[in-house]
Amino acid sequence: MMTSAQMRAARALLGIDQKRLAELSGLSVPTIQRMEASDGNVRGVVESLTRVVEALEAAGIELIGEGAASPSGGRGVRLKSGPRT
């Protein structure tokens, strides 16, 4: 599963806007907007979610699940569990 925060963070790391992610994934801008507006895990049609994940991965993003290791060892940002300010 991908969270809406991961999706926004991935775009930020790539320096792309919602329009560019829509182009890369072959989806519409309103679809990307709805996905990013989800609370917690991104909700949407499985095919659309798959297309976004594939587009992000092709652009160099590695989505890391909670508690999972990052095998590639590249640079990145990860949200710590626990209290947040």
All heavy atoms as an XYZ file, in Angstrom:
612
protein
N       0.829     -1.191      0.000
C       0.000      0.000      0.000
C       0.871      1.252      0.000
O       1.916      1.288      0.611
C      -0.882      0.037      1.240
C      -2.110     -0.813      1.186
S      -3.246     -0.120      0.012
C      -4.264     -1.535     -0.233
N       0.389      2.253     -0.653
C       1.067      3.543     -0.684
C       0.163      4.551      0.017
O      -1.041      4.553     -0.203
C       1.302      3.960     -2.137
C       1.841      5.360     -2.297
S       2.221      5.825     -4.010
C       0.703      5.505     -4.866
N       0.742      5.390      0.851
C      -0.054      6.423      1.506
C      -0.044      7.689      0.660
O       0.841      7.890     -0.185
C       0.482      6.749      2.909
O       1.766      7.372      2.779
C       0.570      5.506      3.784
N      -1.023      8.537      0.922
C      -1.079      9.808      0.194
C       0.153     10.653      0.509
O       0.671     11.353     -0.370
C      -2.370     10.560      0.532
O      -2.497     10.744      1.918
N       0.658     10.560      1.743
C       1.869     11.303      2.109
C       3.077     10.799      1.324
O       3.913     11.594      0.877
C       2.127     11.185      3.613
N       3.174      9.474      1.129
C       4.270      8.921      0.323
C       4.176      9.427     -1.113
O       5.193      9.741     -1.733
C       4.210      7.397      0.309
C       4.782      6.727      1.523
C       4.667      5.225      1.421
O       3.578      4.693      1.236
N       5.785      4.533      1.536
N       2.978      9.482     -1.619
C       2.778      9.919     -3.000
C       3.214     11.374     -3.171
O       3.938     11.710     -4.114
C       1.310      9.738     -3.379
C       1.015      9.871     -4.836
S      -0.675      9.307     -5.146
C      -0.915      9.958     -6.776
N       2.814     12.226     -2.238
C       3.216     13.634     -2.305
C       4.721     13.781     -2.114
O       5.379     14.568     -2.807
C       2.454     14.451     -1.264
C       0.967     14.600     -1.585
C       0.265     15.577     -0.640
N       0.402     15.194      0.759
C      -0.423     14.390      1.418
N      -1.455     13.845      0.790
N      -0.229     14.126      2.696
N       5.282     13.009     -1.172
C       6.722     13.074     -0.925
C       7.510     12.595     -2.137
O       8.553     13.177     -2.479
C       7.078     12.239      0.305
N       7.028     11.554     -2.794
C       7.694     11.043     -3.995
C       7.728     12.114     -5.078
O       8.760     12.322     -5.722
C       6.978      9.791     -4.501
N       6.609     12.805     -5.253
C       6.582     13.887     -6.245
C       7.570     14.977     -5.878
O       8.284     15.505     -6.732
C       5.180     14.488     -6.364
C       4.248     13.763     -7.227
C       3.000     14.545     -7.621
N       2.314     15.240     -6.534
C       2.443     16.531     -6.256
N       3.231     17.312     -6.963
N       1.759     17.077     -5.253
N       7.624     15.304     -4.574
C       8.539     16.354     -4.121
C       9.992     15.959     -4.375
O      10.796     16.776     -4.833
C       8.307     16.650     -2.644
N      10.338     14.693     -4.087
C      11.711     14.227     -4.320
C      12.075     14.293     -5.800
O      13.218     14.570     -6.152
C      11.882     12.803     -3.805
C      11.961     12.657     -2.284
C      11.869     11.183     -1.886
C      13.242     13.276     -1.751
N      11.105     14.023     -6.648
C      11.352     14.067     -8.092
C      11.269     15.486     -8.648
O      11.708     15.736     -9.770
C      10.335     13.188     -8.829
C      10.447     11.688     -8.584
C       9.258     10.966     -9.202
C      11.759     11.152     -9.142
N      10.691     16.386     -7.878
C      10.524     17.769     -8.343
C       9.491     17.885     -9.446
O       9.658     18.693    -10.368
N       8.434     17.081     -9.359
C       7.390     17.123    -10.382
C       6.058     17.525     -9.755
O       5.845     17.350     -8.554
C       7.248     15.778    -11.127
C       6.814     14.658    -10.169
C       8.536     15.423    -11.852
C       6.504     13.340    -10.866
N       5.187     18.058    -10.572
C       3.859     18.427    -10.089
C       2.844     17.332    -10.417
O       3.197     16.305    -11.021
C       3.422     19.775    -10.663
C       3.372     19.810    -12.185
O       3.445     18.737    -12.829
O       3.249     20.908    -12.747
N       1.609     17.543    -10.006
C       0.571     16.547    -10.246
C       0.345     16.318    -11.736
O       0.109     15.185    -12.155
C      -0.734     16.977     -9.583
C      -0.680     16.912     -8.076
C      -1.963     17.403     -7.427
O      -2.680     18.230     -7.984
N      -2.232     16.906     -6.225
N       0.463     17.357    -12.526
C       0.269     17.220    -13.974
C       1.311     16.279    -14.564
O       0.988     15.410    -15.379
C       0.347     18.589    -14.648
C       0.131     18.527    -16.140
C       0.207     19.896    -16.773
C       0.040     19.756    -18.281
N       0.340     20.995    -18.975
N       2.561     16.422    -14.152
C       3.628     15.569    -14.688
C       3.447     14.117    -14.239
O       3.648     13.201    -15.039
C       5.003     16.094    -14.252
C       6.142     15.289    -14.824
C       6.218     15.407    -16.341
N       7.305     14.592    -16.843
C       7.243     13.821    -17.917
N       6.140     13.793    -18.640
N       8.271     13.114    -18.291
N       3.038     13.898    -12.990
C       2.780     12.538    -12.532
C       1.626     11.926    -13.310
O       1.670     10.753    -13.672
C       2.495     12.499    -11.026
C       2.224     11.117    -10.444
C       3.363     10.135    -10.748
C       1.978     11.213     -8.945
N       0.620     12.724    -13.603
C      -0.497     12.239    -14.417
C      -0.003     11.807    -15.794
O      -0.380     10.746    -16.294
C      -1.570     13.323    -14.535
N       0.869     12.603    -16.394
C       1.425     12.263    -17.703
C       2.245     10.974    -17.633
O       2.115     10.100    -18.492
C       2.309     13.403    -18.214
C       1.554     14.658    -18.580
C       2.459     15.857    -18.805
O       3.699     15.751    -18.608
O       1.931     16.927    -19.172
N       3.089     10.860    -16.618
C       3.952      9.683    -16.477
C       3.161      8.404    -16.254
O       3.566      7.334    -16.697
C       4.944      9.879    -15.325
C       6.018     10.936    -15.509
C       6.789     11.140    -14.214
C       6.957     10.560    -16.645
N       2.043      8.522    -15.561
C       1.239      7.340    -15.232
C       0.100      7.095    -16.210
O      -0.552      6.050    -16.152
C       0.677      7.471    -13.816
O      -0.163      8.603    -13.711
N      -0.146      8.049    -17.106
C      -1.238      7.898    -18.064
C      -2.611      8.085    -17.442
O      -3.608      7.576    -17.949
N      -2.659      8.832    -16.345
C      -3.922      9.098    -15.663
C      -4.269     10.577    -15.785
O      -3.455     11.375    -16.240
C      -3.810      8.706    -14.185
C      -3.496      7.244    -13.899
C      -3.204      7.038    -12.422
C      -4.639      6.356    -14.350
N      -5.450     10.943    -15.345
C      -5.860     12.349    -15.390
C      -5.394     13.074    -14.131
O      -5.156     12.451    -13.085
C      -7.379     12.465    -15.502
O      -7.998     12.012    -14.315
N      -5.267     14.387    -14.234
C      -4.885     15.198    -13.079
C      -5.917     15.049    -11.956
O      -5.533     14.879    -10.795
C      -4.666     16.681    -13.476
C      -4.446     17.545    -12.245
C      -3.491     16.807    -14.437
N      -7.238     15.090    -12.245
C      -8.207     14.895    -11.153
C      -8.047     13.544    -10.435
O      -8.254     13.462     -9.222
C      -9.566     14.989    -11.851
C      -9.308     15.859    -13.038
C      -7.921     15.476    -13.490
N      -7.639     12.509    -11.160
C      -7.414     11.210    -10.520
C      -6.244     11.303     -9.554
O      -6.317     10.821     -8.412
C      -7.153     10.111    -11.565
O      -8.323      9.974    -12.377
C      -6.824      8.779    -10.916
N      -5.161     11.934     -9.960
C      -4.002     12.122     -9.085
C      -4.409     12.957     -7.870
O      -4.037     12.637     -6.731
C      -2.830     12.792     -9.842
C      -2.358     11.917    -11.024
C      -1.679     13.133     -8.891
C      -1.789     10.569    -10.637
N      -5.178     14.010     -8.095
C      -5.622     14.862     -6.992
C      -6.461     14.073     -5.989
O      -6.281     14.219     -4.775
C      -6.429     16.050     -7.530
C      -5.583     17.034     -8.297
C      -6.405     18.085     -9.019
O      -7.568     17.857     -9.378
N      -5.797     19.244     -9.249
N      -7.369     13.235     -6.477
C      -8.198     12.417     -5.581
C      -7.344     11.435     -4.790
O      -7.560     11.239     -3.594
C      -9.260     11.650     -6.376
C     -10.483     12.461     -6.715
C     -11.611     11.599     -7.248
N     -11.256     10.836     -8.438
C     -11.323     11.293     -9.680
N     -11.741     12.525     -9.917
N     -10.982     10.536    -10.702
N      -6.371     10.838     -5.455
C      -5.501      9.894     -4.767
C      -4.724     10.583     -3.654
O      -4.610     10.068     -2.551
C      -4.540      9.234     -5.766
C      -5.230      8.330     -6.763
S      -4.101      7.824     -8.060
C      -3.943      6.099     -7.668
N      -4.188     11.747     -3.939
C      -3.397     12.474     -2.950
C      -4.256     13.055     -1.831
O      -3.757     13.360     -0.760
C      -2.573     13.576     -3.617
C      -1.427     13.023     -4.420
C      -0.447     14.084     -4.879
O      -0.660     15.286     -4.609
O       0.557     13.708     -5.513
N      -5.542     13.210     -2.074
C      -6.447     13.726     -1.047
C      -6.937     12.630     -0.106
O      -7.598     12.917      0.890
C      -7.641     14.412     -1.709
N      -6.594     11.376     -0.403
C      -6.996     10.257      0.457
C      -6.422     10.458      1.849
O      -5.354     11.021      2.025
C      -6.473      8.928     -0.099
O      -7.016      8.655     -1.358
N      -7.152      9.967      2.838
C      -6.683     10.014      4.216
C      -5.986      8.691      4.514
O      -6.616      7.646      4.507
C      -7.866     10.220      5.160
C      -7.433     10.451      6.589
O      -6.311     10.940      6.807
O      -8.225     10.133      7.497
N      -4.681      8.731      4.722
C      -3.934      7.492      4.967
C      -3.573      6.814      3.664
O      -2.999      7.440      2.764
N      -3.919      5.520      3.538
C      -3.607      4.781      2.313
C      -4.358      5.366      1.129
O      -5.521      5.751      1.254
C      -3.964      3.302      2.460
C      -3.019      2.566      3.379
O      -1.864      2.952      3.525
N      -3.501      1.514      3.991
N      -3.682      5.414     -0.004
C      -4.298      5.931     -1.225
C      -5.437      5.003     -1.634
O      -5.286      3.788     -1.659
C      -3.253      6.041     -2.372
C      -3.918      6.403     -3.675
C      -2.189      7.057     -2.013
N      -6.564      5.600     -1.914
C      -7.713      4.834     -2.375
C      -7.905      5.097     -3.856
O      -7.684      6.199     -4.339
C      -8.968      5.236     -1.606
C      -8.924      4.814     -0.147
C     -10.220      5.139      0.543
N     -10.482      6.573      0.587
C     -10.170      7.360      1.599
N      -9.580      6.862      2.653
N     -10.446      8.640      1.567
N      -8.318      4.073     -4.556
C      -8.574      4.212     -5.983
C      -8.652      2.854     -6.643
O      -8.524      1.817     -5.997
N      -8.851      2.868     -7.925
C      -8.897      1.646     -8.718
C      -7.507      1.013     -8.707
O      -6.495      1.708     -8.860
C      -9.337      1.978    -10.161
C      -9.337      0.744    -11.040
C     -10.711      2.642    -10.152
N      -7.452     -0.295     -8.518
C      -6.173     -1.000     -8.414
C      -5.289     -0.713     -9.622
O      -4.080     -0.474     -9.481
C      -6.397     -2.522     -8.237
C      -5.076     -3.274     -8.300
C      -7.104     -2.804     -6.933
N      -5.853     -0.709    -10.806
C      -5.069     -0.438    -12.017
C      -4.435      0.952    -11.952
O      -3.278      1.136    -12.321
C      -5.936     -0.562    -13.268
C      -5.160     -0.294    -14.541
C      -6.029     -0.299    -15.802
O      -7.171     -0.768    -15.751
O      -5.528      0.182    -16.827
N      -5.183      1.931    -11.460
C      -4.654      3.298    -11.351
C      -3.524      3.356    -10.329
O      -2.500      4.003    -10.572
C      -5.767      4.276    -10.953
O      -6.750      4.325    -11.949
N      -3.707      2.696     -9.197
C      -2.654      2.664     -8.179
C      -1.392      2.025     -8.737
O      -0.280      2.518     -8.536
C      -3.126      1.881     -6.958
C      -4.227      2.531     -6.126
C      -4.789      1.530     -5.117
C      -3.707      3.754     -5.422
N      -1.568      0.928     -9.460
C      -0.433      0.226    -10.059
C       0.293      1.129    -11.046
O       1.534      1.172    -11.068
C      -0.912     -1.058    -10.763
O      -1.558     -1.891     -9.791
C       0.233     -1.818    -11.397
N      -0.438      1.871    -11.829
C       0.174      2.757    -12.817
C       0.996      3.855    -12.148
O       2.084      4.211    -12.615
C      -0.893      3.339    -13.739
C      -1.471      2.264    -14.664
C      -2.693      2.719    -15.382
N      -2.335      3.584    -16.506
C      -3.189      3.990    -17.437
N      -4.442      3.611    -17.383
N      -2.796      4.765    -18.409
N       0.481      4.399    -11.044
C       1.224      5.441    -10.325
C       2.493      4.860     -9.720
O       3.569      5.439     -9.851
C       0.338      6.098     -9.234
C       1.171      6.963     -8.304
C      -0.765      6.916     -9.875
N       2.377      3.711     -9.058
C       3.553      3.075     -8.454
C       4.604      2.786     -9.519
O       5.790      3.069     -9.338
C       3.160      1.805     -7.681
C       4.392      1.001     -7.284
C       2.332      2.159     -6.459
N       4.192      2.220    -10.643
C       5.135      1.909    -11.721
C       5.787      3.170    -12.268
O       6.992      3.181    -12.552
C       4.429      1.136    -12.832
C       4.087     -0.291    -12.431
C       3.248     -1.028    -13.465
O       2.761     -0.401    -14.446
O       3.047     -2.238    -13.291
N       5.022      4.243    -12.417
C       5.578      5.503    -12.926
C       6.599      6.072    -11.942
O       7.674      6.530    -12.351
C       4.454      6.515    -13.171
N       6.283      6.032    -10.653
C       7.219      6.544     -9.644
C       8.487      5.705     -9.605
O       9.596      6.244     -9.523
C       6.545      6.573     -8.271
C       5.422      7.594     -8.098
C       4.722      7.407     -6.767
C       5.942      9.019     -8.248
N       8.338      4.385     -9.647
C       9.507      3.507     -9.632
C      10.376      3.711    -10.867
O      11.601      3.734    -10.774
C       9.073      2.052     -9.483
C       8.559      1.739     -8.081
C       8.055      0.319     -7.899
O       7.850     -0.391     -8.915
O       7.858     -0.083     -6.744
N       9.744      3.880    -12.032
C      10.504      4.121    -13.269
C      11.267      5.441    -13.203
O      12.329      5.579    -13.809
C       9.556      4.113    -14.473
N      10.743      6.387    -12.419
C      11.397      7.692    -12.272
C      12.465      7.677    -11.189
O      13.147      8.677    -10.972
C      10.342      8.760    -11.964
N      12.613      6.540    -10.475
C      13.676      6.414     -9.494
C      13.237      6.392     -8.041
O      14.075      6.433     -7.146
N      11.948      6.314     -7.792
C      11.437      6.290     -6.421
C      11.331      4.859     -5.925
O      10.877      3.974     -6.643
C      10.045      6.972     -6.348
C      10.160      8.463     -6.632
C       9.357      6.707     -5.015
C      10.966      9.255     -5.616
N      11.745      4.636     -4.693
C      11.562      3.352     -4.026
C      10.577      3.574     -2.883
O      10.866      4.317     -1.939
C      12.884      2.840     -3.464
C      12.757      1.555     -2.688
C      14.050      1.131     -2.020
O      15.074      1.813     -2.184
O      14.014      0.120     -1.305
N       9.398      2.992     -2.987
C       8.408      3.120     -1.924
C       8.728      2.085     -0.849
O       8.862      0.898     -1.140
C       7.000      2.899     -2.481
C       6.553      3.952     -3.498
C       5.274      3.517     -4.188
C       6.365      5.294     -2.824
N       8.870      2.536      0.375
C       9.252      1.671      1.482
C       8.051      1.510      2.404
O       7.532      2.495      2.927
C      10.434      2.261      2.268
C      11.601      2.564      1.334
C      10.855      1.314      3.387
C      12.681      3.403      1.964
N       7.627      0.286      2.600
C       6.526      0.011      3.507
C       6.958      0.152      4.950
O       8.152      0.089      5.278
N       5.977      0.333      5.829
C       6.264      0.469      7.253
C       7.005     -0.758      7.769
O       6.590     -1.892      7.542
C       4.960      0.648      8.028
C       5.173      1.042      9.468
C       3.873      1.423     10.154
O       2.940      1.859      9.470
O       3.814      1.251     11.366
N       8.142     -0.538      8.415
C       8.927     -1.616      8.977
C       9.801     -2.359      7.979
O      10.529     -3.272      8.340
N       9.750     -1.965      6.708
C      10.539     -2.645      5.676
C      11.913     -2.005      5.541
O      12.089     -0.816      5.797
C       9.810     -2.581      4.336
N      12.874     -2.812      5.137
C      14.227     -2.316      4.877
C      14.283     -1.693      3.493
O      13.455     -1.985      2.635
C      15.223     -3.465      4.963
N      15.263     -0.850      3.289
C      15.492     -0.248      1.989
C      16.701     -0.936      1.364
O      17.839     -0.573      1.647
C      15.742      1.248      2.128
O      16.041      1.825      0.883
N      16.476     -1.949      0.511
C      17.586     -2.753     -0.002
C      18.535     -2.035     -0.954
O      19.687     -2.407     -1.056
C      16.888     -3.913     -0.711
C      15.535     -3.402     -1.046
C      15.196     -2.400      0.018
N      18.069     -0.994     -1.618
C      18.928     -0.353     -2.614
C      19.986      0.550     -1.990
O      21.000      0.844     -2.609
C      18.100      0.441     -3.611
O      17.517      1.566     -2.978
N      19.740      1.024     -0.776
C      20.727      1.842     -0.091
C      20.894      3.238     -0.647
O      21.836      3.923     -0.318
N      19.971      3.685     -1.488
C      20.056      5.033     -2.030
C      19.643      6.076     -1.010
O      19.181      5.763      0.082
N      19.810      7.331     -1.358
C      19.399      8.416     -0.474
C      17.883      8.461     -0.411
O      17.197      8.072     -1.340
C      19.896      9.753     -1.006
C      21.376      9.901     -0.929
C      21.762     11.266     -1.383
N      23.217     11.369     -1.390
C      23.859     12.506     -1.519
N      23.195     13.619     -1.655
N      25.166     12.523     -1.516
N      17.371      8.978      0.671
C      15.931      9.096      0.794
C      15.515      9.661      2.124
O      16.351     10.027      2.948
N      14.235      9.713      2.332
C      13.662     10.225      3.559
C      12.647      9.213      4.038
O      11.904      8.638      3.238
C      12.959     11.571      3.305
C      12.282     12.074      4.554
C      13.953     12.591      2.789
N      12.647      8.990      5.338
C      11.698      8.053      5.910
C      11.097      8.680      7.164
O      11.813      9.273      7.968
C      12.404      6.753      6.259
C      11.498      5.723      6.834
C      12.247      4.451      7.130
N      11.318      3.365      6.998
C      11.631      2.171      6.569
N      12.859      1.889      6.250
N      10.727      1.242      6.483
N       9.804      8.550      7.339
C       9.124      9.071      8.510
C       9.285      8.095      9.656
O       8.999      6.910      9.519
C       7.644      9.276      8.191
C       6.784      9.953      9.248
C       7.291     11.373      9.510
C       5.346      9.986      8.788
N       9.781      8.582     10.798
C       9.939      7.734     11.973
C       8.581      7.405     12.562
O       7.650      8.197     12.478
C      10.753      8.448     13.052
C      12.200      8.646     12.719
C      12.870      9.320     13.901
C      14.323      9.594     13.634
N      14.963     10.241     14.801
N       8.485      6.253     13.194
C       7.255      5.945     13.910
C       7.319      6.619     15.275
O       8.383      6.993     15.752
C       7.085      4.436     14.058
O       8.170      3.908     14.781
N       6.199      6.779     15.898
C       6.157      7.386     17.213
C       5.616      8.799     17.164
O       5.058      9.232     16.166
N       5.798      9.535     18.264
C       5.236     10.883     18.374
C       5.786     11.831     17.321
O       6.956     11.768     16.961
C       5.658     11.358     19.769
C       6.161     10.153     20.481
C       6.525      9.134     19.457
N       4.931     12.664     16.843
C       5.320     13.665     15.840
C       4.967     15.043     16.373
O       3.995     15.213     17.074
C       4.612     13.426     14.522
C       5.046     12.115     13.898
C       4.379     11.946     12.524
N       4.725     10.661     11.991
C       3.997      9.556     12.126
N       2.859      9.583     12.784
N       4.378      8.424     11.595
N       5.743     16.031     15.978
C       5.476     17.388     16.418
C       4.675     18.141     15.404
O       4.517     17.784     14.301
C       6.791     18.150     16.680
O       7.552     18.152     15.470
C       7.550     17.536     17.790
